[in-house]
């Protein structure tokens, strides 16, 4: 009997399938082997090699092409995959579950016959297959482009729209990426790369998170920066309804809550409201990021909340939101987009907060903020003082039959004061 390769959409599905068949597999002397991009390289390489016993390899689309999984003669294909997609309306990237293409289905089936005559079981019907696209959407047409544009700016390219793209991205995608790079000081208004931008290119991180790391080094809190960057970059490890017990702690930050869980994991047993594998992945990612910090000075964090606010302000200032009404879940984000805090967010009272992860709501035009972090008004005004625009508005009061002049302070269409 040969090994079985099962294609699943993501690591969550792999974990649940592993748990469901673990006892049966042990009783039948079968090894269950996960294979996905979050594993360390050694674990991935081990999964590609045949073992002493029969195996069931639970894999994402990482095993779809370009690699041979030794010993496989049977493929079970769910026909599903999770791909990162940049939402132009919200400005957030998110993993989207969807049907694979017919070309991908063919690639997956081919895994069963690389070494032996094999068989492929497809878990969909003819009607499902008729809705599958012929080919996958090219990554550059569905991804956030800040990385790509920063690289082009480093090569002296100024006109991103006229660049000879193999697959030309949408104009709005280019505009969003330029806005992101401008907000973190990576390019200037003429699309020239700045000294900050050149430094960001040396980090194996998206520009926004690389800027967060630069700020953490300047603030002498690189460990905090690495932890926050890893939390924002990796899959969320908090279980469903896992934040309910922390509502009364008045953390006012979904990030502070996750930092606490991460430190609990490092100091002892895994917290019950977090996935152990997810914590391991974030911890490993944080240490990898920290390994790129050379000769940086570290000091003890005096006020974790304030340090976090300052870090996020350095790289997520364009994601600043202000509640429409005190205590309400609805708010206005820079640029004028309406947002709504998720029901399980720990940001309960903060007038201002950062929207760090968002989900488009198909029922209305508002974006649901899945991860947020509050910021004190004094910290905000102190940091943005030079970037706040004063506006004067002439108003007419019909009841009093008189004009009055009102002055407001505005930062990117969000009013920090007044």
C-alpha positions in Angstrom: 0.0 0.0 0.0 1.2 3.5 -0.9 0.8 6.9 0.7 -2.3 9.1 0.4 -2.0 12.9 -0.3 -5.0 14.9 0.8 -5.4 18.5 -0.5 -7.1 20.8 2.1 -7.7 24.5 1.9 -5.6 25.7 4.9 -3.9 24.9 8.1 -7.1 25.1 10.1 -8.6 22.3 8.1 -5.4 20.3 8.3 -5.4 20.6 12.1 -9.0 19.5 12.4 -8.6 16.6 10.0 -5.5 15.5 11.9 -7.4 15.5 15.2 -10.4 13.6 13.7 -8.4 10.7 12.2 -5.5 10.5 14.7 -6.9 7.6 16.8 -7.9 5.6 13.7 -4.5 6.2 12.1 -2.7 5.0 15.3 -4.8 1.8 15.4 -3.9 1.1 11.8 -0.1 2.0 12.1 -0.5 5.0 9.7 1.4 8.2 10.2 -0.4 11.6 9.7 1.9 14.1 8.2 1.0 17.8 7.8 2.5 19.8 4.9 2.1 23.6 4.6 4.1 26.8 4.3 4.0 27.6 8.1 6.1 24.6 8.9 9.9 24.9 9.3 11.9 23.9 6.2 13.1 20.7 7.9 9.5 19.5 8.6 8.5 20.3 5.0 11.4 18.4 3.6 10.6 15.4 5.9 7.0 15.4 4.6 8.3 15.1 1.0 10.2 11.9 1.9 8.7 8.4 2.2 8.6 7.0 5.7 9.0 3.5 7.2 5.2 3.3 7.6 2.2 4.1 5.4 1.4 7.9 5.5 -1.5 10.2 5.0 -0.1 13.6 4.0 -2.5 16.5 4.8 -1.4 19.4 2.5 -2.3 22.8 1.3 -1.7 23.7 -2.3 2.1 23.9 -1.5 2.3 20.3 -2.9 0.3 21.1 -6.0 3.3 21.6 -8.4 7.1 21.7 -8.6 7.6 19.1 -5.8 7.4 15.3 -5.7 5.9 13.8 -2.5 7.6 10.4 -2.4 5.5 7.3 -2.0 2.1 8.8 -3.1 -0.2 6.7 -5.3 -3.5 8.2 -4.2 -4.7 11.8 -4.1 -7.9 13.0 -2.4 -8.7 16.5 -3.6 -11.3 18.8 -1.9 -11.1 21.2 -4.8 -10.7 24.2 -2.4 -7.9 26.6 -1.6 -7.2 29.7 0.4 -5.5 32.5 -1.4 -4.4 35.9 -0.2 -6.5 38.6 -1.9 -6.2 42.4 -1.6 -9.5 44.1 -1.3 -9.4 47.4 -3.1 -12.5 48.7 -1.3 -11.2 48.2 2.2 -7.5 48.4 1.7 -7.0 45.1 3.6 -5.6 41.8 2.5 -7.4 38.6 3.5 -7.3 34.9 2.9 -10.2 34.0 0.7 -11.6 30.4 0.4 -12.6 29.4 -3.1 -12.7 26.8 -5.8 -9.5 25.9 -7.5 -9.1 26.2 -11.2 -9.4 23.3 -13.7 -5.6 23.7 -14.3 -4.9 23.3 -10.6 -7.2 20.3 -10.4 -5.2 18.7 -13.2 -1.9 19.4 -11.4 -3.2 17.9 -8.2 -4.3 14.7 -9.9 -0.9 14.4 -11.4 0.6 14.1 -7.9 -0.9 10.5 -7.7 1.1 9.2 -10.7 4.6 10.8 -10.4 6.2 7.5 -9.2 3.5 4.8 -9.5 0.2 4.1 -11.3 -2.2 6.1 -9.1 -5.8 7.3 -8.5 -7.3 10.6 -7.7 -10.6 11.1 -5.9 -12.2 14.5 -6.5 -14.7 15.7 -3.9 -16.9 17.7 -6.3 -19.5 17.1 -9.0 -19.9 18.1 -12.6 -21.9 21.1 -11.7 -19.1 22.4 -9.3 -16.6 21.8 -12.0 -18.5 23.9 -14.6 -18.1 26.9 -12.2 -14.3 26.4 -11.9 -12.2 29.0 -13.8 -9.8 27.6 -16.4 -6.7 29.0 -14.7 -5.8 30.8 -11.5 -5.9 34.6 -11.3 -2.2 35.8 -11.5 -1.0 36.7 -8.1 -0.1 40.3 -9.1 -3.7 40.9 -10.0 -5.0 40.0 -6.5 -2.1 41.0 -4.2 -1.2 44.2 -2.5 1.6 45.9 -4.5 3.6 48.0 -2.0 6.5 45.5 -2.1 6.6 45.5 -5.9 6.4 49.3 -6.3 9.1 49.8 -3.7 11.4 47.5 -5.6 10.6 49.3 -8.8 11.3 52.7 -7.2 14.7 51.4 -6.1 15.4 50.6 -9.7 14.6 54.2 -10.7 11.1 53.6 -12.1 8.8 56.6 -11.4 5.8 56.0 -13.7 4.4 52.8 -12.3 1.3 52.8 -14.5 3.4 53.0 -17.7 5.8 50.3 -16.6 5.9 47.3 -19.0 4.1 44.8 -16.7 3.7 41.3 -17.9 0.2 41.3 -16.3 -0.8 44.9 -15.8 -2.4 45.6 -12.4 -5.5 47.7 -12.0 -4.9 51.5 -11.8 -6.6 51.6 -8.4 -4.3 48.8 -7.1 -1.3 50.9 -8.0 -2.8 54.0 -6.4 -3.4 52.2 -3.2 0.1 50.9 -3.1 1.5 54.4 -3.7 -0.6 55.8 -0.9 0.7 53.1 1.5 4.3 53.8 0.6 3.8 57.5 1.0 2.2 57.0 4.4 5.2 55.2 5.8 7.7 57.6 4.1 9.1 54.9 1.8 8.8 57.1 -1.4 8.3 60.8 -1.9 5.5 62.5 -4.0 7.5 62.0 -7.2 7.8 58.3 -6.5 11.5 58.5 -5.7 12.6 56.0 -3.1 13.7 57.6 0.2 16.4 56.6 2.6 13.7 55.0 4.7 12.5 53.1 1.7 15.9 51.7 0.9 16.2 50.4 4.5 12.8 48.8 4.3 13.9 46.8 1.3 16.6 45.1 3.4 13.9 43.5 5.6 12.1 40.2 4.7 8.8 41.8 5.6 6.1 43.8 3.9 7.0 47.5 3.9 4.5 48.4 6.5 5.8 45.8 9.0 9.4 46.6 8.1 8.7 50.3 9.1 7.2 49.0 12.4 10.5 47.2 13.0 12.6 50.3 12.2 10.5 52.3 14.7 10.9 49.6 17.4 14.7 49.7 17.0 14.6 53.5 17.3 12.4 53.2 20.4 14.8 50.4 21.7 12.0 47.8 21.9 12.9 45.4 19.1 11.4 42.4 20.8 8.0 44.1 21.1 8.3 45.1 17.4 9.1 41.6 16.3 6.2 40.2 18.4 3.7 42.7 16.9 4.9 42.1 13.4 4.6 38.4 13.8 1.1 38.6 15.2 0.0 40.8 12.3 1.7 38.7 9.7 0.7 35.2 10.8 -2.6 33.5 11.1 -4.6 34.5 14.2 -4.1 32.0 17.0 -7.0 33.1 19.2 -9.8 30.5 19.4 -13.4 31.4 18.5 -14.8 33.4 21.4 -11.4 33.2 23.0 -11.4 36.9 23.9 -14.6 36.9 25.9 -12.8 36.4 29.2 -10.7 39.5 28.6 -13.5 42.0 28.0 -13.5 43.2 31.6 -9.7 43.8 31.6 -10.1 47.1 29.7 -7.1 46.4 27.5 -8.6 48.4 24.7 -6.4 46.5 22.2 -6.7 43.2 20.5 -2.9 43.2 20.0 -2.2 43.6 23.8 -4.4 40.6 24.4 -2.5 38.5 21.9 0.9 39.7 23.3 -0.3 38.5 26.7 -1.2 35.1 25.3 2.1 34.8 23.5 4.0 35.5 26.7 1.9 33.0 28.6 2.8 30.4 26.0 6.5 31.2 26.3 6.5 31.0 30.1 4.5 27.8 30.5 1.5 25.8 29.2 -0.5 27.0 26.2 -3.4 29.2 27.1 -6.8 27.4 26.7 -8.2 30.2 24.5 -5.4 30.0 21.9 -4.3 27.4 19.3 -0.9 25.9 20.3 0.2 25.5 16.7 -0.6 29.1 15.9 1.3 30.3 19.0 4.3 28.2 17.9 4.2 29.7 14.4 4.0 33.3 15.7 6.7 32.7 18.3 9.0 31.2 15.6 8.2 34.1 13.2 9.0 36.7 15.9 12.4 35.1 16.6 13.2 35.0 12.9 12.3 38.6 12.5 14.4 39.5 15.6 17.4 37.7 14.1 17.6 40.4 11.5 18.2 43.0 14.2 21.9 43.6 14.5 23.5 45.4 17.5 20.3 47.1 18.5 19.9 48.5 22.1 17.0 47.1 24.1 15.5 48.6 27.2 12.7 47.4 29.5 9.3 48.5 28.2 7.9 50.9 30.9 4.4 51.3 29.5 3.5 48.5 27.1 0.3 50.2 25.9 1.9 53.5 25.1 4.9 51.8 23.3 2.4 49.8 21.2 0.5 52.9 20.3 3.6 54.7 19.2 4.7 51.7 17.1 1.4 51.4 15.4 1.3 55.1 14.7 4.6 54.9 12.9 3.3 52.4 10.4 -0.5 52.4 10.5 -1.3 56.1 10.7 -3.4 55.8 7.6 -5.6 53.2 9.4 -6.6 55.6 12.1 -10.3 55.6 13.0 -12.6 57.7 15.1 -15.9 56.6 16.6 -18.9 58.3 15.2 -20.5 58.4 18.6 -18.7 57.7 22.0 -19.1 54.0 22.9 -20.5 53.1 19.5 -19.1 50.3 17.4 -19.2 52.4 14.2 -16.4 54.7 13.2 -14.8 56.7 10.4 -11.4 55.7 9.0 -8.9 58.0 7.3 -10.0 58.5 3.7 -13.7 58.7 4.8 -14.5 55.0 4.8 -17.1 53.8 7.4 -16.0 50.9 9.6 -17.6 48.8 12.3 -15.7 47.1 15.1 -16.2 43.3 15.3 -18.4 42.1 18.2 -15.5 40.3 19.9 -13.0 43.2 19.7 -11.6 44.4 23.0 -11.6 48.0 21.9 -14.6 49.1 23.8 -14.2 52.7 24.8 -11.3 54.3 22.9 -12.4 57.2 20.8 -9.6 56.6 18.4 -8.2 53.2 17.2 -6.2 51.6 14.5 -8.0 49.2 12.1 -5.4 46.5 11.6 -7.4 43.8 9.8 -10.7 44.2 8.0 -13.4 42.1 6.4 -15.7 43.5 3.7 -19.4 43.3 4.7 -21.5 42.4 1.6 -24.6 43.7 3.2 -23.5 47.3 3.4 -20.6 49.6 2.6 -18.9 49.4 6.0 -15.8 47.3 6.7 -15.9 45.1 9.8 -12.6 45.6 11.7 -11.5 42.2 12.9 -8.5 43.4 14.8 -8.0 46.8 16.3 -6.0 48.7 18.9 -6.9 51.8 20.7 -4.8 55.0 21.0 -5.0 57.7 23.6 -6.0 61.1 22.4 -2.9 62.8 24.0 -0.5 60.3 22.4 -2.2 60.9 19.0 -2.2 64.7 19.2 1.4 64.8 20.4 2.7 62.6 17.6 0.6 64.1 14.8 0.8 67.8 15.8 2.8 68.8 12.7 0.6 66.8 10.3 -2.8 68.0 11.6 -4.5 70.5 9.3 -6.6 73.3 10.8 -9.8 74.2 8.9 -12.2 77.1 9.3 -15.8 76.7 8.4 -18.4 79.5 8.2 -21.7 78.4 9.5 -25.2 80.0 9.6 -27.5 79.5 12.5 -31.0 79.9 11.2 -32.6 80.0 14.6 -30.4 82.8 15.8 -30.1 84.3 12.4 -26.3 84.8 12.7 -23.1 83.5 11.2 -20.3 81.9 13.3 -16.8 80.7 12.5 -15.8 77.2 13.5 -12.3 75.8 13.6 -11.6 72.1 13.4 -8.4 70.0 13.3 -8.3 67.3 10.6 -5.9 64.4 9.9 -6.8 62.6 6.7 -10.5 63.4 7.0 -10.5 62.2 10.6 -10.9 64.9 13.3 -8.5 64.3 16.1 -9.9 67.2 18.0 -12.9 69.6 17.8 
